[in-house]
Amino acid sequence: MKIKALKGFKDIVPGEVELWQYLERVAREVFDRFHFREIRLPILEETELFARSIGEATDIVEKEMYTFVDKKITMRPEATASLLRAYIEHGLYVQKPVQRLFTIGPMFRHERPQRGRLRQFHQMDIEVLGTDNPLADTELMAMAAMLFEELDINVSLELNSLGCPECRPGYRARLLAYIAERHDALCGDCKRRSTTNPLRVLDCKVPSCREQILDAPSLLDHLCGPCKDHFEQVQAGLRQLGVSYRLNKFMVRGLDYYCRTTFEFITSDLGAQAAVAAGGRYDGLIETLGGPKNSPGIGFAMGMERLVLLLQQQAKSPVEEEKIDLFVAGIGAQAARAGFGLVHEMRARKFSVAMDYEGRSLKSQMKQADKAGARFVLIVGDDELALGKGILRNMMNKEEQQDIALSASAIAECLLKK
């Protein structure tokens, strides 16, 4: 009986992993332009960290976390809480008032596996900590838009404001009254959320629930003065930078810690409309987790599986075919042994080199070299070995070849000239 990967867990094999590397490379280049620094985080955290940050009444904490109950530890379901825990624990706010950090890695949620969504999934998480300036919100969204443009991924930006503890209670009361009038028509999850987290009712994907909340009151109509001013400045900044967006009063996000600016980048290129990046502001969360008071923050996460799916759909793959500088074809045991040493010396000189270890014929090895995309092939047989010279064949035109001394320095010099 074959042992297969667990349901919702996926191997990333050669041929696909290159797209992941390309995605990370482009993302790191963009993040570097905006002066973000990488932080690497553990997969396991205390369960309390996520209960306090995400919210005990959320679906993630109630139903989706992978938790070792006896140890009271959990495999991280999202990155923001872990990143903030590290930010507080290491006093990064003392080293630099405004921190710009990103992390890349796997997250874990026990939810129904589907296209682009797995139980072990990967995210790039980007955070700006220590400023509540609306320009930080604008810049973060503009950076994401720039990344998607450079990846040639079609997205649209949706924007909302969730207000703050000052303006949200009045809106909550109006929303609860609205939901109560339609309670019997809601799905089971929304009936439960209506008392624990009523904002989540607005985010329900069940068609019958979507119909019930079409005329729901908008939080944008209940923002206090400072929140309204903040949101207007964010929008003005986006317009200044030429970043298109549309307001979406139903976008509330699934985590309790969000306030003020919240946003999603949506694509329709995966069939049904899907979010490929989402985030927002969380100005009180750092203090909730034991950090300094009045420490604002904003961030977003990108689902890498969905981004890879979008890259795979592109007519022209952004990933170059496999290429190596040199293939050494050793014909005969002694020649193969000499070639083995040359391969190691060439690699030490920073060339990409391969050879065959199975004693195949020259014809088979040439096919192998061609398939590997080798620029040159060094042919070494017993006769060449006796003369101390090999035959260097240019695989780019497959006609040009020359005798060359069997020394790494001579071969390296020749390859660099070509």
Secondary structure, 3 states (H helix, E strand, C coil): CCCCCCCCCCCCCCCCHHHHHHHHHHHHHHHHHCCCEECCCCCEEEHHHHHHHCCCCCHHHHHHCEEECCCCEEECCCCHHHHHHHHHHCCHHHHCCCEEEEEEEEEECCCCCECCECCEEEEEEEEEECCCCHHHHHHHHHHHHHHHHHCCCCCEEEEEECCCCCCHHHHHHHHHHHHHHCHHHCCHHHHHHHHHCHHHHHHCCCHHHHHHCCCCCCHHHHCCHHHHHHHHHHHHHHHHCCCCCEECCCCCCCCCCCEEEEEEEEECCCCCCEEEEEEEECCCHHHHCCCCCCCCEEEEEEEHHHHHHHHHHCCCCCCCCCCEEEEEEECCHHHHHHHHHHHHHHHHCCCCEEECCCCCCHHHHHHHHHHCCEEEEEEECHHHHHHCEEEEEECCCCCCEEEEECCHHHHHHHHHHC
